[in-house]
Amino acid sequence: MWDSLPESTRTIFCRASQLKTGHINLPLHEFNETDRAQLLKSIKSINSVAQEMNRLAGIPLHHFK
């Protein structure tokens, strides 16, 4: 799946994982265990944020004042 993601998406995940820019175009099977663990942690974190944003999207703006 990693290898088929758009470069912009891989860039976001690599930056969130504090991986080097060389990882953006590196096939996932070439990542070492530490890099894969960092990537997975970032993906889970970004997913959590996205779920919270989806929840907040349904709340009217006047509730945020």
Secondary structure, 3 states (H helix, E strand, C coil): CHHHCCHHHHHHHHHHCCCCHHHCCCCHHHCCHHHHHHHHHHHHHHHHHHHHHHHHHCCCHHHHC
